[in-house]
Amino acid sequence: MLTPHPIPLWDYIGRPLLGGIFLVLLLLQWQFPLRRQHFSALRRLARNFVLSIPGFAIVRLLMLPIPLAIAMWVQDRHLGLLNWLALPRWIVIIATFLLMDYAYWWWHWANHMLPLFWRFHNVHHTDLDLDVSTAARFHFGEMLFSVGFLSLAVILFGIAPIMLLVFFITFEAATLFHHSNWRLPINLERILNLIIVTPRMHGIHHSIVQRETNSNWGTIFCWWDKLHRTLRRDIPQDAVTIGVAAYRDENELTLGKLFALPFGRQREWRLPTGEQPDREPRPADELAE
């Protein structure tokens, strides 16, 4: 029996599915907002959409075809960890999600901690409000770097082509979900946050307090932040100011300036007044409302 080729599966199942999730989350965050929005939602939506167009092109032309071709090559030559271990299929499926999500935790960490990568990831964090459209606000340079990272992970772990596509769709759905401004009932979100990254948890990651930004790096599962002691749940959402301290003027965040941002001098993490925003950490076993 022939296995369906992953690219048509992405075109006819993956993209429509993620588009539908985006629209549902857009409606839910409008009906049940988590944080008060401070800037024009329509203007931000348009800006984030246009900024994302080169990234979407890179995903379709490079970020999926290249790692998928490598996955087929790896599978044919029986390379990578999961090809070397004789494991039942259900364990391979679980291991694929755990290994890839953990690898992406480190990739997210690198995008914050390595100056070259931060130049590009900074564009994502300069959004002055946070909602589902922020999930598409990535500089095309960051997407190009991601092609190399994803290809390396596929080789090391021996990810099968179909499993790579299934993981990628799940990963993108999780990214849409936790960037959304959807106010879930707090008790439900606390239960979900025992396993996955939720909007309140990721909202803390987009804080202008740098210590808070340098936390909650998970995408699907929250366990990696717990493992590395980078999990923060102590900040109520009405206390979070979204963005990067040094970029607080919306007029400095036009499309042209955002595309050029990685190639100029990077500012220190300080407010325009020179102050460095800070907040005392508080122990928290449960996600703050």
C-alpha positions in Angstrom: 0.0 0.0 0.0 1.4 3.4 -1.0 1.9 6.0 1.7 0.4 9.4 0.8 3.1 12.0 0.0 3.3 14.5 2.9 3.3 17.7 0.8 -0.3 17.2 -0.6 -1.4 16.3 2.9 -0.1 19.6 4.1 -1.7 21.5 1.2 -5.1 19.9 1.4 -5.4 19.0 5.2 -2.7 20.9 7.2 -3.2 24.4 5.9 -7.0 24.4 5.9 -7.0 22.9 9.4 -4.7 25.5 10.8 -6.6 28.2 9.0 -9.8 27.0 10.6 -8.1 27.0 14.0 -6.9 30.5 13.5 -10.3 31.8 12.7 -11.9 30.0 15.6 -9.3 31.4 18.0 -9.8 34.8 16.5 -13.5 34.7 17.3 -13.0 33.2 20.8 -10.5 35.9 21.8 -12.8 38.6 20.5 -15.7 37.1 22.5 -13.7 36.2 25.6 -10.6 38.4 25.8 -7.9 37.5 28.3 -5.9 40.7 28.4 -7.1 44.2 27.5 -5.7 45.3 24.1 -4.0 48.7 24.0 -3.5 49.1 20.2 -5.7 48.9 17.1 -6.5 45.2 16.6 -7.3 45.7 12.9 -4.0 47.5 12.2 -2.0 44.9 14.2 -3.8 42.0 12.4 -3.0 43.6 9.0 0.7 44.3 9.9 1.3 40.8 11.4 -0.4 39.2 8.3 1.8 41.1 5.8 4.9 40.5 7.9 4.1 36.8 7.9 3.8 36.4 4.1 7.6 35.8 3.4 7.6 33.3 6.3 4.6 31.4 4.9 6.4 31.2 1.6 9.5 29.8 3.3 7.4 27.2 5.1 5.9 26.0 1.9 8.9 26.2 -0.3 11.8 25.3 2.1 10.8 24.6 5.7 8.6 21.6 4.8 10.1 20.3 1.5 13.7 20.2 2.7 13.2 18.5 6.1 10.6 16.1 4.5 13.1 15.2 1.8 15.7 14.6 4.5 13.2 12.5 6.5 12.7 10.3 3.4 16.5 10.0 2.9 17.0 9.2 6.6 14.2 6.6 6.5 15.6 4.9 3.3 19.1 4.6 5.0 17.8 3.7 8.4 19.5 6.6 10.1 18.7 8.4 13.4 17.8 7.3 16.9 14.2 6.1 16.3 15.4 4.0 13.3 18.1 2.4 15.3 15.8 1.3 18.1 13.4 -1.5 17.6 10.4 0.1 19.2 6.6 -0.5 18.8 4.9 2.0 16.6 3.0 3.6 19.4 6.2 4.3 21.3 7.7 5.8 18.2 4.8 8.1 17.9 5.0 9.3 21.5 8.8 9.5 21.3 8.6 11.7 18.1 6.4 14.2 19.9 8.5 14.3 23.1 11.9 14.5 21.3 10.8 17.1 18.8 9.1 19.3 21.3 12.1 19.1 23.7 14.4 20.0 20.8 12.2 23.0 20.0 12.4 24.1 23.7 16.2 24.3 23.1 15.7 26.1 19.8 13.5 28.7 21.5 16.1 29.1 24.2 18.7 29.7 21.6 16.6 32.3 19.9 16.6 34.3 23.1 20.1 33.6 24.3 22.3 33.7 21.2 22.6 37.4 19.9 22.4 36.5 16.2 19.2 34.5 16.6 17.7 37.1 19.0 18.0 39.8 16.3 15.4 38.0 14.3 13.3 36.6 17.1 13.1 40.1 18.6 10.7 41.0 15.8 8.2 38.5 17.2 8.4 39.9 20.7 8.1 43.5 19.7 4.3 43.1 19.2 2.8 45.5 21.7 -0.3 43.3 22.2 -0.5 39.5 22.2 -3.1 37.5 20.3 -3.4 34.7 17.8 -2.0 37.0 15.0 1.3 37.2 16.9 1.7 33.5 16.2 2.3 34.4 12.6 4.6 37.4 13.3 8.0 35.9 12.6 10.8 37.5 10.5 11.6 35.5 7.4 15.3 35.3 8.6 14.2 33.4 11.7 12.2 31.0 9.4 15.4 30.4 7.3 17.4 29.5 10.4 14.5 27.2 11.5 14.9 25.2 8.3 18.5 24.2 9.3 17.4 23.4 12.9 14.5 21.2 11.8 16.6 19.4 9.3 19.2 18.6 11.9 16.6 17.3 14.4 15.1 15.0 11.7 18.5 13.5 11.1 19.4 13.0 14.7 16.1 11.5 15.8 15.3 9.6 12.5 11.8 11.2 12.2 9.5 9.5 9.6 8.1 11.9 6.9 4.4 11.4 7.9 5.3 11.8 11.6 7.2 15.0 10.9 4.1 16.4 9.1 1.8 15.4 11.9 4.1 16.9 14.5 4.5 20.1 12.5 0.7 20.6 12.3 0.3 19.9 16.0 3.2 22.2 16.8 1.6 25.1 14.7 -1.8 24.5 16.3 -0.2 24.7 19.8 1.5 27.9 18.7 -1.8 29.5 17.6 -3.5 28.4 20.8 -1.0 29.7 23.4 -0.5 33.0 21.6 -4.2 33.6 21.5 -5.9 36.2 23.8 -8.7 33.7 24.7 -9.8 33.8 28.4 -10.4 30.2 29.3 -12.0 29.5 32.7 -9.1 29.6 35.1 -9.8 26.2 36.7 -9.8 24.6 33.2 -6.6 26.4 32.2 -4.9 25.3 35.4 -5.7 21.7 34.6 -4.5 22.1 31.0 -1.3 23.7 32.2 -0.3 20.6 34.0 0.5 19.2 30.6 0.4 21.9 27.8 1.4 25.5 27.3 -1.6 27.7 27.7 -2.4 31.4 26.9 -1.8 32.7 30.4 1.5 30.8 30.7 2.7 32.1 27.3 1.5 35.6 28.1 4.1 35.8 30.9 6.8 34.9 28.3 5.9 38.0 26.3 6.3 40.3 29.3 8.6 43.4 29.1 10.2 42.1 32.3 13.2 40.3 30.9 13.4 37.6 33.6 9.8 36.7 32.7 10.5 36.7 29.0 13.4 34.4 29.7 11.0 31.7 31.0 8.2 29.5 29.6 10.0 28.5 26.5 7.8 25.5 25.8 5.6 25.1 22.8 3.4 22.0 23.2 4.3 20.6 26.7 5.1 22.6 29.8 7.2 19.9 31.3 10.5 21.1 29.8 10.3 24.4 31.7 9.5 22.6 34.9 12.5 20.3 34.3 14.8 23.3 33.7 13.3 25.5 36.4 12.2 28.1 33.9 8.5 27.7 34.5 6.7 30.9 35.7 3.1 30.9 36.7 3.0 33.7 39.2 2.1 36.8 37.2 -1.6 37.7 36.8 -2.4 38.7 33.2 -3.6 42.2 34.1 -0.1 42.8 35.6 1.7 41.7 32.3 2.8 44.5 29.9 3.4 42.9 26.5 6.4 43.6 24.3 10.1 44.4 24.5 11.2 47.2 26.9 13.2 49.1 24.3 10.5 49.2 21.7 7.4 50.9 23.1 6.5 53.3 20.2 4.1 51.8 17.7 5.5 54.3 15.1 8.9 52.5 15.4 7.2 49.1 14.5 6.1 49.7 11.0 6.5 47.0 8.4 9.6 48.4 6.9 11.3 48.9 10.3 10.3 45.4 11.4 11.8 43.8 8.3 15.0 45.9 8.9 15.2 45.5 12.7 17.5 42.4 12.7 20.1 44.2 10.6 20.5 47.3 12.8 21.9 48.0 16.2 20.1 46.2 18.9 19.0 48.2 21.9 19.5 47.3 25.6 16.6 45.8 27.5 15.5 49.2 28.9 12.5 51.4 28.6 12.9 54.7 26.6 13.2 56.4 30.1 16.3 54.3 30.8 14.6 52.2 33.4 14.8 48.4 33.4 11.4 46.9 34.2 11.5 44.4 37.0 9.2 42.6 39.4 9.9 40.4 42.4 9.3 36.8 41.6 6.7 35.0 43.8 6.5 31.2 44.4 3.4 29.9 42.6 2.2 26.3 42.4 -0.8 27.3 40.3 -1.2 29.5 37.2 -2.2 33.0 38.3 -5.4 34.4 36.9 
